[in-house]
Every structure is written in structure tokens, then in C-alpha cells.
Amino acid sequence: MAAGGDLPHDLYTFVIEEALGIEYGFWGCVASGATFKTLGRKQTPQGRAVVTSHLDELDEAERRVNQIYFGWRAGQATPLDSELDSMLLRWQRLGAGEELVLTWSANDRAAHRRQRCRRS
């Protein structure tokens, strides 16, 4: 479990949404063109439309992600313990300035996006 370390919010969200095959959670919406201020991207009408059209799915994804993540952090067994434990090890092994590059591929989507998480 997560004792002694933690994952960045966007990284654990990626791991959980990917593992559960959530199509229109945060990362699925980003892959579909959604724009969020939290990613440092300028919001666009098209990006806002993606978010608006999948708002219920985003809310449900956030609920599911939080349920699994906070259970894992508390040391409770979750269906994604091995995925989260593995990603935590990968994250902790990064040196300063090194990158962890992941490819979004849940549900074998045609459009893949790459997300870089930099350890500071």
C-alpha cells in the first residue's frame, strides 16, 4: 500500500482511469480535446464542449478514482493495489529532473495522448 509515499493527483487519476477503462473521465476527456486550466492549457470553446457533454461521466469517474485512491492510501485492499503500488515505485525511483512518460490507451482508443510527469 501507499505507506511512506504518494503519487501526484494527475498520475494516480491516470493509473486508475486507465486500469478501469473509464472512457470519459479526466484523461479520456483530455484525449478527446477537453481543455482544463489545471493543465496550463488555454480553455477553448471546443474543449469546454467536451467537458460539458461528459460532465456526468467526469463526476462518476472522480467518485470512483477517489474511492480507490483514498482506500489505497489508508491501507485498505482495493482492486488496483498492484497497479498503484507499481506506479508508486516507478515514481519514487525517478531522479530529479527525470520524466515518467505514459501513453493513454484505455479501451484501445485511436487517439493516444502522452502525459509527462516531471519529478521535482
C-alpha positions in Angstrom: 0.0 0.0 0.0 1.0 3.6 -0.1 2.6 4.0 3.3 5.7 6.2 3.0 5.0 7.8 -0.3 2.4 9.3 -2.5 1.6 9.8 -6.2 0.7 13.2 -7.8 -3.1 13.6 -8.3 -3.0 13.6 -12.1 -0.8 10.5 -12.0 -3.0 8.4 -9.7 -6.0 9.5 -11.7 -4.3 8.3 -14.9 -3.5 4.9 -13.4 -7.0 4.3 -12.0 -8.9 5.6 -15.1 -6.7 3.6 -17.4 -7.0 0.4 -15.3 -10.8 0.7 -15.1 -11.1 1.6 -18.8 -13.0 4.8 -17.9 -13.7 6.3 -21.3 -14.7 9.8 -20.3 -13.0 10.6 -17.1 -10.4 13.3 -16.8 -7.8 11.7 -19.1 -10.4 10.4 -21.6 -11.8 13.9 -21.9 -8.3 15.3 -22.4 -7.6 12.7 -25.1 -10.9 13.9 -26.7 -9.7 17.5 -26.7 -11.0 18.8 -23.4 -9.1 21.8 -22.0 -8.6 22.3 -18.3 -6.9 25.3 -16.7 -5.2 22.8 -14.3 -3.1 21.5 -17.2 -1.9 25.0 -18.1 -3.8 24.9 -21.3 -5.9 27.8 -22.6 -9.6 26.8 -22.4 -11.3 26.7 -25.8 -14.9 26.5 -26.8 -14.3 23.0 -28.3 -12.5 21.9 -25.1 -15.3 23.2 -22.9 -17.9 21.4 -25.1 -16.1 18.1 -24.5 -16.3 18.7 -20.7 -19.9 19.8 -20.8 -21.0 16.8 -22.9 -19.3 14.4 -20.5 -19.9 16.1 -17.1 -21.9 13.2 -15.6 -19.2 10.7 -16.6 -16.5 13.0 -15.3 -18.2 13.2 -11.9 -18.7 9.5 -11.8 -15.0 8.9 -12.7 -13.9 11.3 -10.0 -16.0 9.4 -7.4 -14.6 6.1 -8.5 -11.0 7.3 -8.6 -11.3 8.9 -5.2 -12.8 5.8 -3.6 -10.0 3.6 -4.8 -7.2 6.1 -4.2 -8.2 7.0 -0.7 -8.8 3.4 0.2 -5.3 2.5 -1.1 -3.8 5.4 0.8 -5.5 4.2 4.0 -4.0 0.7 3.5 -7.3 -0.9 2.6 -7.4 -3.6 -0.1 -8.5 -2.2 -3.5 -8.9 -3.9 -6.9 -5.9 -1.8 -8.1 -3.4 -2.2 -5.4 -0.7 -3.7 -7.7 -1.1 -1.0 -10.3 -0.9 1.8 -7.7 2.0 0.1 -5.8 3.9 -0.4 -9.1 3.4 3.2 -10.2 4.4 4.5 -6.8 7.7 2.5 -7.1 8.3 3.9 -10.6 7.6 7.5 -9.3 9.9 7.1 -6.3 12.7 5.8 -8.4 12.8 8.9 -10.6 15.7 11.2 -10.1 15.4 15.0 -10.0 14.5 16.2 -13.5 13.7 12.7 -14.9 10.4 12.1 -16.6 7.9 9.4 -16.5 6.1 9.2 -19.8 2.7 7.4 -20.1 0.5 6.7 -23.0 -3.3 6.9 -22.7 -4.7 3.8 -24.2 -7.8 2.8 -22.2 -10.4 1.0 -24.3 -7.9 0.9 -27.3 -8.7 4.5 -28.3 -7.5 5.5 -31.7 -6.2 8.9 -30.4 -3.4 8.5 -27.9 -2.1 11.4 -25.8 1.2 11.4 -23.9 1.4 12.9 -20.5 4.7 13.8 -19.0 5.0 14.0 -15.2 8.3 15.5 -14.0 9.6 14.8 -10.6 10.9 18.0 -8.9 
